[in-house]
C-alpha cells in the first residue's frame, strides 16, 4: 500500500499545480527538443521554403 509521502504532491496538497510532472518532463527533454527542432528546420522546412520560393 502506498504511503502518504509516496503520493504525488497534488494529492497531499490539492492547491499544488497538477501538471508538475509535465513540467519536470519538459525540463528534462528541453535540450533534446531544441536539437530536434534545429534538425527538423534545417533538413525539412528550409529546403521546402527554398523550393517554394524558387518558383516566384
Secondary structure, 3 states (H helix, E strand, C coil): CCCHHHCCHHHHCCCCCCCHHHHHHHHHHHHHHHHHHHHHHHHHHHHHHHHHHHCC
